[in-house]
Each structure stands twice: as structure tokens, then as C-alpha cells.
Amino acid sequence: MQFNYNIGTKVIFGTDCIRRYGQDLSVYGKKALIVTGGRSARESGALDDICNMLSSHNIVFEIYDRVGNNPSLDNVEEGGKKARQCNADFIIGIGGGSPLDASKAIAVLASNEIEPKELYANKFKYDPLPVIAVPTTAGTGSEVTPYSILTRNDLQTKMSFGNDATFPKIAFLDARYTESMPREVTVNTAVDALSHAVEGYLCRKSTPVSDIFAVEAVKSFGECLSSLIDNRINLDIREKLLYAAMLGGMVISHTGTTVVHGMGYNLTYFLGIPHGKANGLLMKEYLNFIYDRAGEKINILFKLLKIRNVDEFGDLMDLLLSGRPKLGREEIEKFVLITMQQRSTLNNIREVGKSDIEGILKKTFAVL
């Protein structure tokens, strides 16, 4: 039994955690740049809580609220310039996966005047600024991962970078900040968390320790299933989902993801399907594809979800996720080629070829 395990992020979980533990930020400096999108940070109340806490501890701050969905290299380049111009000592990312991922890239670019494409070298002359993460969704787990997933318009896909230096220093997890999410977003992000746990549990790089977190994440998700389906989502359910998302992030920090993510990025980039939903639509046929190699572990997951087989897993995803696109043959060919270029495609316990990806797509979606 040989493995390494390290989490570079201090997690502070619970209601009102920013007010109770915000003084911990004083060690990172006297000026912060808050990185967020246009809505979720304000609507959730997280931005007000952060600003009040910073002011009460005499920490000056500026706000960069121009992070878009699936942020691009140009987006984070602009944010990096903003961080340098205001002489920020540290970065606070507030929001879903997009602002949190962008905050890591901005932290690197604030310290290193490099072209954004150079982020993917994963070697930086100067350490990035410290990042504090405040999630307002329960899905990506970005608050406890080193990964920054950015849109590469030059490659027509999404790609990640990250190393030990890009782990957030502190993550404040307060489920109240997820209450402003509508049901569809709540479900899509919850399925994203499930996909992280499932993929990390069933990939080449899984470890005995990461498996513990993966099983616990799936268990927590399973306890929320009926509430997600019936739209009975109270604060207790949201706290369990936030917990599952955090655990899923801890899993993929060490295991990475699989071809599910590689295929899903195409659905998001070209068709605008939310990331978690894209993963959920693909997981049934992915499980079918690897069942002969990982049946025992997959059955453990099914037991946690109170289902019996892959078909019932597919039925479950259909209950949670509405609508499937139809794909043209040329689209499928393009998606296959792009998926084969993703690093996550190599992380499967069963080797994946072009025909395998094509088969999963054709079994998942109607072909025009």
C-alpha cells in the first residue's frame, strides 16, 4: 500500500463561519482583492459578510466582479492586472466554480507577469498570492482543490492547471450562501459533486484514503436524493450537499477526473450545457463501459444510492436532469477528437480509444 495524501487548505465549515473566524485572514496582509461574478456573491449574502468582516479588521479591499461563466484566459488576465494595480496582498474568491477557479489564476498572474497560456506550465517563478475561497454553490469543490479550470477558446475546450501552491489557504463553507440557488442549479451542481466522487473512486489514481472520502461523499449525496427529486431542499439538505461537494473536491485533488469530464467539457463549450449536468448525462454509459473492471466498487456506490444496477442509475439521472441534446455525426467526430486530447482521458481503469468515446456518446444521445 503506497500513496501520498496532502490537503493544502484549512477548511472552516458551518453557519456564520466568516464572522466567527474571519480574524484568521489578518495574517495574509492589509489589502484584499475580492474576485467574483456579477450576481451570486451579492445575492447569497457572502459578499456583504466578507466586506463587513474585512472592514472590522481594518483590511482594505477592492472588488473585481467581472468573472464570467466558464472564465477565459482573457478574463483572468484582466483580473491579474487588477490585482497588480491595487497591490493586493491576497485574493478572496466568492461564488461557484467559475469565480473560485478564476481567483487561483488571478493569484498566479498577480505575482507573475506571464502570458495566461503559460499558466499551463504549472511552474511559476514567484508564488501566487494567497487565495481564500468562499463557495456559493455545492458542486465543484474548487475551494479545496488546486485546480483552475479555464476556457481555452484557442482549443475549443476547457483545461485545468494547478499545483500545490494554488490550493486555497482557507475555505469558508457556509451552506446559507447556497440558498439563493434555484432548484435546477442546486441539482446540477450536486450532480457535479457526485461525478467527482464517482470518477475519483473509479479511476487509475484512486487511493485507500481518497476512497474513504469518495464513499462518504456519495453517501451524503444519497441522503439528499429524495429531497432533490421532490424539490424539498432545506438548509440541512444544503449543508449535506456542501459537505459532499467538499469531499468530492478532496478526492479529485489527488485522483483527478476521468473521460467523463473530458467528454463533458464539449457539451459545455459547444452546447452550453452546465458542467454538472453534462457529467451526469454521461455517467450511466461510462459506468457500463468500466463495469467489468470495477463492478465490485460500482456496486458499493449503488448500495449507497439505494439502487440496484446501471439502468437504475440512468433512471435516477433522468429524474434529476431534464432534457438531452441531439448530436450530429460531425459533432460527435469533433467531440471525440477533442476528448482524446484531455489528460483526464488517460486516467481510466479501462483504456479509452476513439471508438469507445464515440460509443458512449451515441448510446447517451440521439444522433441526428
C-alpha positions, 0 to 999 in steps of 0.5 A: 500500500503506497500513496501520498495524501496532502490537503493544502487548505484549512477548511472552516465549515458551518453557519456564520463561519466568516464572522466567527473566524474571519480574524484568521485572514489578518495574517495574509496582509492589509489589502484584499482583492475580492474576485467574483461574478456579477450576481451570486456573491451579492445575492447569497449574502457572502459578499456583504459578510466578507466586506463587513468582516474585512472592514472590522479588521481594518483590511482594505479591499477592492472588488473585481466582479467581472468573472464570467461563466466558464472564465477565459484566459482573457478574463483572468488576465484582466483580473491579474492586472487588477490585482497588480494595480491595487497591490493586493496582498491576497485574493478572496474568491466568492461564488461557484466554480467559475469565480473560485477557479478564476481567483487561483489564476488571478493569484498566479498572474498577480505575482507573475507577469506571464502570458495566461497560456503559460499558466499551463506550465504549472511552474511559476517563478514567484508564488501566487498570492494567497487565495481564500475561497468562499463557495456559493454553490455545492458542486465543484469543490474548487475551494479545496482543490488546486485546480483552475479550470479555464476556457481555452477558446484557442482549443475549443475546450476547457483545461485545468492547471494547478499545483500545490501552491494554488490550493486555497489557504482557507475555505469558508463553507457556509451552506446559507450562501447556497440558498439563493440557488434555484432548484435546477442549479442546486441539482446540477451542481450536486450532480457535479459533486457526485461525478467527482466522487464517482470518477475519483473512486473509479479511476487509475489514481484512486487511493485507500484514503481518497476512497474513504472520502469518495464513499462518504461523499456519495453517501451524503449525496444519497441522503439528499436524493429524495429531497432533490427529486421532490424539490424539498431542499432545506438548509440541512439538505444544503449543508449535506450537499456542501459537505459532499461537494467538499469531499468530492473536491478532496478526492479529485485533488489527488485522483483527478477526473476521468473521460467523463469530464473530458467528454463533458467539457464539449457539451459545455463549450459547444452546447452550453450545457452546465458542467454538472449536468453534462457529467451526469448525462454521461455517467450511466454509459461510462459506468457500463463501459468500466463495469467489468473492471470495477463492478465490485466498487460500482456496486458499493456506490449503488448500495449507497444510492439505494439502487440496484444496477446501471439502468437504475442509475440512468433512471435516477439521472433522468429524474434529476436532469431534464432534457438531452441534446441531439448530436450530429455525426460531425459533432460527435467526430469533433467531440471525440477528437477533442476528448482524446486530447484531455489528460483526464482521458488517460486516467481510466481503469479501462483504456479509452480509444476513439471508438469507445468515446464515440460509443458512449456518446451515441448510446447517451444521445440521439444522433441526428 
